[in-house]
Amino acid sequence: MKIALPDENGRLAEYILTGTPLPEARLPSDPVRVVYSAAHVVADPFTANDPSGPATVDWEATMRFRHHLHGMGLGIAEAMDTAQRGMGLDWTGALELIRRTRAELPDALVANGCGTDHLDPAQARALDDVKRAYLEQLGAIQALDARVILMASRAMAQVASGPEDYIRLYGELLSACDHPAILHWLGDMFDPALAGYWGSDRFEDTLETVLAIIEANADKVDGIKISLLDKDKEITLRRRLPTGVRMYTGDDFNYPELIEGDAQSFSHALLGIFDPLAPAAAHAVDLLGRGDTAGFRATLDPTVPLARLIFRAPTQYYKGTSKNCPDLTTAV
């Protein structure tokens, strides 16, 4: 197969795809790892849209991709930052996306982003403002009998005065959840406005705050997604989680090692990179479930250069070029 790609000089050059295509795989209903793909949305290029206005979505293509993910047995992390949440897709569009996915894929494994992005952080004056914003989104999502990911909040980062505020607010939010929720620890490399989240800039302090929240509400916490792009920090938290609380890696740089795990623990996955790499993710985790660890790593390890390119700094702006990214023929 041949495709035209831009070369380093900006000219189109013919590229011949090489390598062996991955076999199609579908994860079983009880896979060895729970795997969520943080799915993108497809813009409608044929609408007359003001770039500063609401996003215009090609709903047919967007939903077709979600059926594609579900067909491989992957879970869907819906309306997250990978769907340009907070960078084009506003809360109104996000809720429409959540509604459509719930209606079209009622039996799929789906967790939905619940945040405060309809509240301008500059207008947040107190914790109660943040709480009301969270509860508004939580109520709308739970009205669909859908599960939630409690996303990190820019408004919370703006008004919180210390760890105690996070412990209080998250405790109240979790008590309002109908189903166990996934917590969302997003590093400031993904969103600079989240610097100091959990009440400190020191990982050692934020670790204790997060663990205090989880331990006090363990029956309401499905797991926590951590996106710090630092495998050692993830493993440190992972080893201290209460029994039954999952670690979902959000580390788009080190996911093969973290999902494989070690003698003490392993991570499940909630990854933006498992959107473009969905077939590889399904195939690899299927192999891992069959006891083929070498095959798992042989499938995922070659994809890491692509992931590191897409999520290199500035991390919040996902990249789409292959320039300076060698030998990705087995990654796509």
N, C-alpha and C positions, 0 to 999 in steps of 0.2 A: 504494500500500500504506500502511495506517495502523497505527501501533503506539502503545501507551500508555507514556509515559515520565514520570518524576517531573520536575516543574518546580522553579524555584528556591525555591518555598515548600513543597516536599515533597508536593505534590498531583499526582495523575496527570493528564496532559494529553495530548490526542490529537496525535500528530506524523505528518505526511504525508511519506513519503519522496519526495524529488525527485531529479532527475538521471538520467543514463543508466547503466543497469547495465553493468559491464565485460563484455566478451566473454570467454567461457571460453578459457583458454589452457593448454597443456601444454608445459613446457620440453622441448627435445630431450635426448637422452642425453649430448650434449656442449655444454651451454649456454655462452654467452659469459661467464657468471659462475657459480661454484658457489654454490648458495643452500641453506642449512639454515634450517628453521623450528624454533625451540626450542619444542616442543609442550607444551601444558598437559595435565593430567589432569582428569577429571570426577569430582567427589565423588558418592558414593551418598547421597542425602538421606534414604533410607528405612531406614537402619541405626541401631540404638541404639548410638551411638559416643560414647565419652568424648573430648572435645576434646583432652585431654592424651595420649590413647593413639594407637596407629597409625592412619594414614589408612585410610578405607574408600573404595574406588574403584569407580565404575561402569565396569567393564571393557569392557562392550559399547560404551558411548558413547565411552570413551577410545580404543578401538581403531578405531572407525568414523572418528574424526577423523584418525587416522594414515593410514588408507586414503585419506581425502580429500586429504591433503597429497601422498601418493605419486601419486595420480591426476593431480595438476597438475605432476608432474615435480620437485617440491621434495624436497630432502633433509630428514631428520628428525634434529635434535639431541635425543637421548633422555635422559630422567631428569636434566634440568638444573634450574637454579634456577627457570625458568619453570614447571616441573612441581612447584613448591613443595618441591624437594629442599632438605633442611635446615630447612624451615619447615612440616613436617607429613608429608612423604613421607620415610620413613626408608630405610635401605639395603636392608632386606628388601623393602619395597614397590618400591623402585627396581629391584632385581634382577628382581623379578617382571615389572615393566613392560618391562625390557630383553628378558627371555625371550619375552614375548608378542609384542613387535614383531619380534623376530628370527624367531619361528616363523611369524607371519602374513604378514610382508613380507620374505622372504629375499632378494629381488632389489632391495630399496629401498636408496637411499643413506642410511645411518644411522651416526651416530657417537654413542657412549654415554658419559655422564658417569661418570668413575672418580675417586673421591675418598677421603676418610678420615672421612666423617660418622658412621660407626659407632663412631669413637673419640672419647670425650669429651676436648676439648682440655685440660681440667683434669687428666686422667689421663695425658696425654702428658708424658713426662719427658725423652726424648731423641730424636734423629733416627731411631734405629732403631725406635722405637715408631711414628713416622709412616711410615717405609718399610714396616714390616710391614702397616700398615693399607692403604696404597696397593696393595701387592702382593696382599693378600687380595681386594680388589675387582678388580684387574687380572686375576688368575687366574680369577675367576668369570666375568668378561665374555669373556675370551679363550677360555674353555672352550666358549663358544657360537660361536667363530670370528667374533666381532664386534669392530669397531673402537672406539677409545676417544678421549675427550677427557679429558686430565689436568686435572681441576678444581683450582682453588685450594683450599688446605686451611687451615682455621682452626687445626688442631693444628700445622701447619707454622709458621704465623705466631706461634704461642705459643712454640715451642721453638727456632726458628732464631736463631742469634746473629749472622748477617751474610750477605753475598752468597755466600761460599764454601760455606755449608751448602746453599743453593739449587742452586748449580752442581753440587755433589757428588750431592745426592739426585736431582735431575732427570736427571742423566746416568745414574744407576743405574736409574731407572724407565724411561727411554727405551730402554736396552739390553735391558730385559725385555719390551718391546713386540714382538708378532709382526708388526704392521703399523705404518706411520708414524702417529703420533698428532697430535692437535691440542692445543696448549697453550692454557691458559685464564688470561688476565690480567683479573681482575675487580677493579674499583676499590672503594674502601671506601664509596662512595656506595651500592653495591649490598649490601655487607656490611661494617659497621663493624669487625667482628672481623678483617678482612684488612688493616687499616691497617699500613703498613710492610712489606707483602709484597715479596719479592725482596731484603729486607735494608736498605731505606732508605725514607725518606719523600720523597726528591727524585727526580723523574722522570728527571733526567739520569743519576743513578746507577743506578736500576732499569733504564733502557734498556740500559746497558752490560752489566748482569748477564744480562738476557734474551737479548741478542744473543750473549753468550758461550756460553750454554746451547745456543742454536740452532746456532751455527756449529760447535760441537764435536760436534753430533749431527744434522747436517743431513739425513742419509739416514734418520733415524728421525722426522723432523718433517714432517708434512703441511702444517701451518700453525699460526698462532697467532690466537686470538680475543682481541681487546682491547676491553674495555668500560670506558672511562674518561670517556665523554661529552665528549670533547675531540678534535675533528677534527684539530687541528694536531699533537697528540702521536701520534695514529694515523698520520698521514702521515709524520711523522719516522721512526717505526719502519718503516713500509712501505717507504720508499725505501732502507733499509739491510738488508733481508732478503736472505739468500742466494738465488741463482737457484733456482727450483723450490719455494721455501717460500712458501705463500700467506698473505696477510693476510686474515683474516675479520673484517669489522667487526661489533662488538657495540654500536655507537653508535646507540642508539634515538632520538637527537636529530638526527643529521646524515647518515643513511644514504643519501639520494638522491645527494648530492654525492660521498660516499666510494665508492659502488658505481660511479658514472659514471667517476670517476677524473680524472686530469689527463694532461698530456703525458708524464709520467714513469712513472706507476704507477696502479693501481686496487685496490680492495678487493673480495673476494668477501664473502659474507654469512653470518653465523650469528647470527640475531636473534630475540629474544623477540617483537618487534613483528610479525614475519612469521608469527606464529601467528594473531592476529586479522585481519591484512592479507594472508593467504596468496593469495587470488585476485588482489589488486592486485600483489603481488610477482611472481607468475608472469607476469601480463600485461605488467608493466613490463620485466622482464628478457627476455621474448620479443621485445618491441619493440627493446630495446637490441641484441639479437643480430641483428636485421634492419637495424640501422643507423639506427634512428629514435630518436636521442637526445632530441629534443624530446618525442616521445611518451612516452618513458621518464620524463622529468621531469614531464610533465603528469599522468602517472598517480600518481607517488609523492609529488610535492611537496605536494599537498593533504592527504596523510595525516599529515604531520609534526605538526600541532597535536594530533591524537589521540594520537600517540606521546609527545609531550611531556607531555600530561596523564597518561597511564597511568604514565609513569616519572618524574614530577616527585617532588621530595623530600617525604617519605622514600621514596627510590627503591625499596627492597626490598619495599614494600607497594604492589602494583599497584592502580591506581585503576579504578573502574567507573562513574563519573558523567560526565555531559556538562556539568555546571554550570560556567560560566565558560570554556567551550571552544567558541568560535564556529564556525559554518558547517562542520560536519563531513559534510555531505551527500554529498560525493564521496569520503569517506575510508572508508566502510563498504560 
